Amino acid sequence: MAAIYTILVLFLAVFVAGFILLIMGAINFDVSNSEIPPGMNQPVKLRIIHIILICIAVVGKIVEKIGICSEINFVRYMQGVRTLGADQKLFIKDLCFGNVPVRIYQPKAPSSSQRRGVMFFHGGGWTLGSVDTHENLCRSLARESDSVVVSVGYRLAPEHKYPAAYEDCLNATIHFMRNTEHYGVDPARISVCGDSAGGNLAAAVSQTLAGRSDLPKLRAQILIYPGLQALDFNLPSYQQNQGVPLLFRERSAFYALQYLNGDASHMEEVLEGSHIPVDIKLNYMKWVSADNIPEKFKVRGYKPHVLLDCPTAVYETMKRFCEPNLCPLLAEDAVIQQLPESFILTCEYDVLRDDGLLYKKRLEDNGVRVTWYHLEDGFHGIISFSNSDWMSFSSGERGLNNIV
């Protein structure tokens, strides 16, 4: 009880301090810069959650300035404050697959046959999130789909830059595939799943394993509002939702740069599109272009973006954005054609919406079966609040049910 009391007091102090500083205008986080469109699900609740997150970031900046710890470590700590008790329907165990920490969720009920296996990669812009932040979601997936879920605690940026997170997810998946008998899992029914940055990692792992003959074929890839490219931050969804919580356009570019090399000094070039040479962008426009977005997704506004050339020095630091392991939307057709059946969830009020739409088109054009579910009133991150008491959103619950 003492630990719980301490956590509650700490959180209350953080919220009060952050809220006071926010009102006083002592920091640059401005709620007025955000926009909650009228069609969104439960907008008041989203605004409250957004303010709480801003307050945590405010206090994080303060503790960093006075030398206690970095802002990112403070945010990570606050994300992991909430803990769940035992689950009556699941065995939950922390292990390591090689050097990669994982948390395994196994249904307690006996099964007459081998179960499905799900490798889950959490979101958080490759810099935040953990097996703890996605504990509730993974429990729900394991219980409701009667599957063995393996949540991967991959290394985070900027301490561990690309390809650390990708390599951890790949190595953990290979380890699981080679040891399914220990967990009662059918090797022919293993899927990879992830939300946001985790969706990026799931797509990259799926592509890598598509050409492996020494391992079982993946049964499916489940991509929940994935970020799949870093060439164009001016697609319709980026323009329409640039200030919509919980992922702003600028923050999306910032996270990509943190994962790439931990250096956000060229964020302006990334946002305006002058980080990749025109000839390379033209080569990829067959896959990354607003022309491939259905017209109905442009009605909320879209202004075609002028192609800008890229200084050589900038491209030298950004050229790995053209690697499919970092940006899976750029994989060649020969790889895409080998991918397993796919499920893609997108949200209307999400800067990453069009990444999912573009990948859906690529998969379908190459003969891959795709199940697509679009939350017309959803926002980025909504699924992670599912089954979370007062923070749950009805739209997110619908999305989770479709994932299951």
C-alpha positions as CSV (number, residue, x, y, z in Angstrom):
1,M,0.0,0.0,0.0
2,A,2.9,2.4,0.8
3,A,4.3,2.0,-2.7
4,I,0.9,2.7,-4.3
5,Y,0.4,5.7,-2.1
6,T,3.8,7.0,-3.1
7,I,3.0,6.6,-6.8
8,L,-0.3,8.4,-6.5
9,V,1.3,11.3,-4.6
10,L,4.1,11.5,-7.2
11,F,1.6,11.5,-10.1
12,L,-0.6,14.1,-8.5
13,A,2.4,16.3,-7.8
14,V,3.6,15.9,-11.5
15,F,0.1,16.8,-12.8
16,V,-0.4,19.8,-10.5
17,A,3.1,21.2,-11.2
18,G,2.8,20.7,-14.9
19,F,-0.6,22.2,-15.1
20,I,0.4,25.3,-13.2
21,L,3.5,25.8,-15.4
22,L,1.4,25.2,-18.5
23,I,-1.1,27.9,-17.4
24,M,1.8,30.3,-16.6
25,G,3.2,29.8,-20.1
26,A,6.6,28.7,-18.6
27,I,7.2,26.2,-21.4
28,N,6.7,25.8,-25.1
29,F,4.0,23.1,-25.0
30,D,0.9,25.0,-26.2
31,V,-2.4,23.2,-26.0
32,S,-3.8,25.7,-28.4
33,N,-1.5,24.3,-31.1
34,S,-3.4,21.1,-31.0
35,E,-6.7,20.4,-32.8
36,I,-9.4,17.9,-32.0
37,P,-11.7,17.7,-35.1
38,P,-15.4,17.4,-34.6
39,G,-15.6,13.9,-35.9
40,M,-13.3,12.3,-33.3
41,N,-14.4,9.8,-30.8
42,Q,-14.9,11.1,-27.3
43,P,-13.0,14.4,-27.8
44,V,-13.2,15.6,-24.2
45,K,-11.6,12.5,-22.9
46,L,-8.9,12.8,-25.5
47,R,-8.2,16.4,-24.5
48,I,-7.8,15.4,-20.8
49,I,-5.4,12.6,-21.7
50,H,-3.5,15.0,-23.9
51,I,-3.1,17.6,-21.1
52,I,-1.9,14.9,-18.7
53,L,0.8,13.9,-21.2
54,I,1.8,17.5,-21.7
55,C,2.1,18.0,-18.0
56,I,4.3,15.0,-17.7
57,A,6.5,16.4,-20.5
58,V,6.6,19.7,-18.8
59,V,7.9,18.3,-15.5
60,G,10.3,16.1,-17.6
61,K,11.9,19.3,-19.0
62,I,12.2,20.7,-15.5
63,V,13.9,17.7,-14.0
64,E,16.3,17.6,-17.0
65,K,17.2,21.3,-16.6
66,I,17.9,20.9,-12.9
67,G,20.0,17.8,-13.6
68,I,18.0,15.0,-12.0
69,C,17.5,13.0,-15.1
70,S,16.8,13.4,-18.8
71,E,13.3,14.3,-20.0
72,I,13.0,11.1,-22.0
73,N,13.9,8.9,-19.0
74,F,11.4,10.8,-16.8
75,V,8.6,10.2,-19.4
76,R,9.6,6.5,-19.6
77,Y,9.5,6.3,-15.8
78,M,6.0,7.9,-15.6
79,Q,4.8,5.5,-18.4
80,G,5.8,2.5,-16.3
81,V,4.2,3.7,-13.0
82,R,0.9,1.8,-13.5
83,T,1.2,-1.9,-12.8
84,L,-1.4,-4.7,-13.2
85,G,-2.0,-7.6,-10.8
86,A,-2.1,-11.3,-11.7
87,D,-4.4,-12.4,-14.4
88,Q,-6.7,-15.3,-13.6
89,K,-6.8,-16.5,-17.2
90,L,-3.1,-16.1,-18.2
91,F,0.3,-17.4,-17.2
92,I,2.7,-14.3,-17.5
93,K,6.4,-14.7,-17.4
94,D,9.4,-12.5,-18.1
95,L,12.2,-14.3,-20.1
96,C,15.1,-13.5,-22.4
97,F,15.3,-14.8,-25.9
98,G,19.1,-14.6,-26.2
99,N,19.9,-11.0,-25.2
100,V,16.4,-9.7,-25.9
101,P,13.9,-9.4,-22.9
102,V,10.4,-10.6,-23.6
103,R,7.2,-11.1,-21.7
104,I,5.1,-14.2,-22.5
105,Y,1.3,-14.4,-22.1
106,Q,0.0,-18.0,-22.2
107,P,-3.7,-18.9,-21.7
108,K,-4.2,-21.1,-18.6
109,A,-7.1,-23.1,-20.0
110,P,-6.0,-26.4,-21.6
111,S,-6.1,-26.6,-25.3
112,S,-6.8,-29.7,-27.5
113,S,-4.4,-28.4,-30.1
114,Q,-1.5,-26.2,-30.5
115,R,-2.2,-22.5,-30.1
116,R,-1.5,-19.5,-32.3
117,G,1.6,-17.5,-31.6
118,V,1.8,-13.7,-31.8
119,M,5.0,-11.7,-31.6
120,F,4.1,-8.3,-30.4
121,F,6.2,-5.1,-30.9
122,H,5.1,-2.1,-28.9
123,G,4.8,1.4,-30.2
124,G,6.3,4.6,-28.8
125,G,8.2,6.2,-31.6
126,W,11.2,3.8,-31.1
127,T,12.1,6.0,-28.1
128,L,9.3,5.3,-25.6
129,G,7.0,2.5,-24.6
130,S,7.9,-0.9,-23.1
131,V,6.4,-4.3,-22.3
132,D,4.8,-2.6,-19.3
133,T,3.0,0.2,-21.3
134,H,1.4,-2.4,-23.5
135,E,0.7,-5.0,-20.8
136,N,-3.0,-4.5,-20.9
137,L,-3.2,-4.7,-24.7
138,C,-1.1,-7.9,-24.8
139,R,-3.3,-9.5,-22.1
140,S,-6.4,-8.7,-24.1
141,L,-4.9,-10.2,-27.2
142,A,-3.9,-13.4,-25.5
143,R,-7.2,-13.8,-23.7
144,E,-9.6,-12.9,-26.4
145,S,-7.8,-14.7,-29.3
146,D,-6.7,-17.7,-27.2
147,S,-3.1,-17.1,-28.4
148,V,0.4,-17.2,-26.9
149,V,1.6,-13.6,-27.1
150,V,5.3,-12.7,-26.8
151,S,5.8,-9.0,-26.1
152,V,9.4,-7.9,-27.1
153,G,11.3,-5.4,-24.9
154,Y,13.5,-4.1,-27.7
155,R,16.2,-1.5,-27.2
156,L,15.2,2.1,-27.5
157,A,16.6,5.2,-29.3
158,P,18.3,7.5,-29.1
159,E,20.6,5.4,-26.8
160,H,20.3,2.5,-29.3
161,K,19.9,3.7,-32.9
162,Y,18.7,1.9,-36.0
163,P,18.9,-1.0,-36.6
164,A,19.0,-2.0,-32.9
165,A,15.2,-2.2,-32.4
166,Y,14.7,-4.0,-35.7
167,E,17.5,-6.5,-34.9
168,D,16.0,-7.3,-31.4
169,C,12.5,-7.9,-32.9
170,L,13.9,-10.1,-35.6
171,N,16.1,-12.1,-33.3
172,A,13.4,-12.6,-30.8
173,T,11.0,-13.8,-33.5
174,I,13.5,-16.3,-35.0
175,H,14.2,-17.6,-31.5
176,F,10.5,-18.1,-30.9
177,M,10.0,-19.8,-34.3
178,R,12.7,-22.3,-33.4
179,N,11.3,-23.1,-30.0
180,T,7.6,-23.2,-30.4
181,E,7.3,-26.6,-28.9
182,H,8.2,-25.1,-25.4
183,Y,5.1,-22.9,-25.6
184,G,2.5,-25.2,-27.2
185,V,2.4,-23.1,-30.4
186,D,1.8,-24.3,-33.9
187,P,4.8,-23.1,-36.0
188,A,2.5,-22.6,-39.0
189,R,0.3,-20.1,-37.1
190,I,2.8,-17.5,-35.9
191,S,2.0,-13.8,-36.6
192,V,3.8,-10.6,-36.1
193,C,1.9,-7.6,-34.7
194,G,2.7,-4.1,-33.6
195,D,1.3,-0.6,-33.2
196,S,2.8,2.6,-34.6
197,A,6.6,2.1,-34.4
198,G,5.9,-1.5,-33.5
199,G,3.9,-1.8,-36.7
200,N,7.0,-0.5,-38.6
201,L,9.1,-3.2,-36.9
202,A,6.5,-5.9,-37.6
203,A,6.5,-5.0,-41.3
204,A,10.3,-5.0,-41.4
205,V,10.5,-8.4,-39.7
206,S,7.9,-9.8,-41.9
207,Q,9.8,-8.7,-45.0
208,T,13.0,-10.2,-43.8
209,L,11.5,-13.5,-42.9
210,A,9.6,-13.7,-46.2
211,G,12.7,-15.0,-48.0
212,R,13.9,-17.4,-45.3
213,S,13.6,-21.1,-46.3
214,D,15.0,-22.4,-43.0
215,L,12.1,-21.1,-40.9
216,P,8.3,-21.6,-40.9
217,K,6.4,-19.1,-42.9
218,L,4.6,-16.4,-41.0
219,R,0.8,-16.8,-40.9
220,A,0.1,-13.1,-40.9
221,Q,1.2,-9.6,-40.2
222,I,-1.0,-7.3,-38.1
223,L,-0.1,-3.7,-38.5
224,I,-1.8,-1.2,-36.2
225,Y,-1.5,2.4,-37.6
226,P,2.1,1.7,-38.7
227,G,4.7,4.3,-39.7
228,L,6.2,2.8,-42.9
229,Q,8.2,5.6,-44.6
230,A,10.2,8.8,-43.9
231,L,10.4,10.2,-47.4
232,D,7.3,12.4,-47.4
233,F,5.9,14.1,-44.4
234,N,3.5,16.1,-46.5
235,L,1.0,13.4,-47.6
236,P,-2.7,14.3,-47.1
237,S,-2.9,12.7,-43.6
238,Y,0.2,14.7,-42.5
239,Q,-1.4,18.0,-43.7
240,Q,-4.9,17.2,-42.3
241,N,-3.8,15.9,-38.9
242,Q,-0.6,17.8,-38.2
243,G,-1.9,19.1,-34.9
244,V,-4.2,16.3,-33.9
245,P,-3.2,14.4,-30.6
246,L,-1.7,12.2,-29.8
247,L,0.9,12.3,-32.6
248,F,1.8,15.6,-34.2
249,R,3.5,15.9,-37.6
250,E,6.7,17.4,-36.1
251,R,6.8,14.8,-33.4
252,S,6.5,12.0,-36.0
253,A,9.6,13.4,-37.8
254,F,11.4,13.8,-34.5
255,Y,10.9,10.2,-33.6
256,A,12.1,9.0,-37.0
257,L,15.3,11.0,-36.6
258,Q,15.9,9.7,-33.1
259,Y,15.6,6.2,-34.4
260,L,17.8,6.9,-37.4
261,N,20.7,8.6,-35.7
262,G,19.6,10.4,-32.6
263,D,20.1,13.7,-34.2
264,A,17.1,16.0,-34.8
265,S,19.1,19.0,-36.1
266,H,17.8,18.4,-39.7
267,M,14.1,18.1,-38.8
268,E,13.2,21.2,-40.8
269,E,14.7,19.6,-44.0
270,V,12.8,16.4,-43.2
271,L,9.5,18.2,-42.8
272,E,9.9,20.2,-46.0
273,G,11.1,17.2,-47.9
274,S,14.7,18.4,-48.7
275,H,16.4,15.5,-47.0
276,I,16.3,13.1,-50.0
277,P,17.5,14.0,-53.5
278,V,14.7,14.7,-56.1
279,D,15.8,11.8,-58.4
280,I,15.6,9.3,-55.5
281,K,12.2,10.7,-54.4
282,L,10.9,10.4,-58.0
283,N,12.0,6.8,-58.2
284,Y,10.0,6.0,-55.1
285,M,6.9,8.1,-56.1
286,K,5.4,5.0,-57.7
287,W,4.9,3.8,-54.1
288,V,5.0,7.0,-51.9
289,S,2.7,9.5,-53.5
290,A,-0.5,11.3,-52.8
291,D,-1.6,10.1,-56.2
292,N,-2.0,6.6,-54.7
293,I,-4.3,7.8,-51.9
294,P,-8.0,7.5,-52.7
295,E,-9.7,10.9,-53.3
296,K,-12.1,10.5,-50.4
297,F,-9.2,10.9,-48.0
298,K,-8.3,14.2,-49.5
299,V,-11.6,16.0,-49.0
300,R,-10.6,17.4,-45.6
301,G,-7.8,19.3,-47.5
302,Y,-4.7,18.6,-49.4
303,K,-2.2,20.9,-51.1
304,P,0.4,19.2,-53.4
305,H,3.9,19.7,-52.2
306,V,6.7,21.1,-54.3
307,L,9.7,18.8,-54.7
308,L,12.8,20.3,-53.2
309,D,16.3,19.2,-53.8
310,C,18.6,18.0,-51.1
311,P,22.1,19.2,-50.1
312,T,24.6,16.4,-50.3
313,A,25.7,16.7,-46.7
314,V,22.1,16.3,-45.5
315,Y,21.5,13.3,-47.6
316,E,24.7,11.6,-46.3
317,T,23.1,11.6,-42.8
318,M,19.6,10.6,-44.1
319,K,20.3,8.0,-46.8
320,R,19.4,5.1,-44.6
321,F,15.8,6.3,-44.7
322,C,15.8,4.5,-48.1
323,E,16.5,1.1,-46.5
324,P,13.4,-1.1,-46.3
325,N,14.3,-2.4,-42.8
326,L,13.8,1.2,-41.7
327,C,11.0,2.2,-44.2
328,P,9.2,-1.0,-45.2
329,L,7.1,0.8,-47.8
330,L,10.2,1.0,-50.0
331,A,10.8,-2.8,-50.3
332,E,10.9,-4.2,-53.9
333,D,7.9,-5.9,-55.4
334,A,9.7,-9.3,-55.3
335,V,9.8,-9.0,-51.5
336,I,6.2,-7.7,-51.1
337,Q,4.9,-10.6,-53.2
338,Q,6.1,-13.1,-50.6
339,L,4.5,-11.5,-47.6
340,P,1.8,-13.3,-45.6
341,E,-1.9,-12.4,-45.3
342,S,-2.1,-9.0,-43.7
343,F,-4.3,-7.0,-41.4
344,I,-3.9,-3.2,-41.4
345,L,-5.8,-0.8,-39.1
346,T,-5.8,2.9,-39.8
347,C,-7.4,5.9,-38.1
348,E,-8.8,8.9,-39.9
349,Y,-7.4,11.5,-37.5
350,D,-3.8,10.2,-37.6
351,V,-0.7,11.6,-39.4
352,L,0.3,7.9,-40.2
353,R,-3.0,7.1,-41.9
354,D,-1.7,7.3,-45.4
355,D,1.3,5.1,-44.6
356,G,-1.2,2.4,-44.0
357,L,-3.2,3.2,-47.0
358,L,-0.2,3.2,-49.3
359,Y,1.0,-0.2,-47.9
360,K,-2.4,-1.6,-48.3
361,K,-2.3,-0.7,-52.0
362,R,1.2,-2.1,-52.5
363,L,0.2,-5.4,-50.9
364,E,-3.0,-5.7,-52.9
365,D,-1.2,-4.8,-56.1
366,N,1.2,-7.6,-55.5
367,G,-1.5,-10.2,-54.8
368,V,-1.3,-10.3,-51.0
369,R,-4.6,-10.7,-49.2
370,V,-5.3,-7.7,-47.0
371,T,-8.0,-7.2,-44.3
372,W,-8.3,-3.4,-43.7
373,Y,-10.2,-1.8,-40.9
374,H,-10.5,2.0,-40.8
375,L,-11.6,3.8,-37.6
376,E,-13.4,6.9,-39.1
377,D,-13.5,8.5,-35.7
378,G,-10.1,7.2,-34.4
379,F,-6.8,8.9,-33.6
380,H,-3.3,7.7,-33.3
381,G,-2.7,5.5,-30.2
382,I,-6.3,4.8,-29.5
383,I,-5.9,1.0,-29.4
384,S,-3.4,1.2,-26.5
385,F,-6.1,2.6,-24.3
386,S,-8.4,-0.4,-24.8
387,N,-9.7,-2.1,-21.6
388,S,-8.0,0.7,-19.5
389,D,-10.9,1.7,-17.3
390,W,-11.8,5.4,-17.8
391,M,-9.2,5.9,-20.5
392,S,-10.9,3.4,-22.9
393,F,-12.5,4.8,-26.1
394,S,-15.4,3.0,-27.7
395,S,-13.8,3.4,-31.1
396,G,-10.6,1.8,-29.8
397,E,-12.6,-1.1,-28.4
398,R,-14.1,-1.7,-31.9
399,G,-10.6,-1.7,-33.4
400,L,-9.3,-4.2,-30.8
401,N,-12.3,-6.5,-31.5
402,N,-11.4,-6.5,-35.2
403,I,-7.7,-7.2,-34.5
404,V,-8.7,-10.1,-32.3
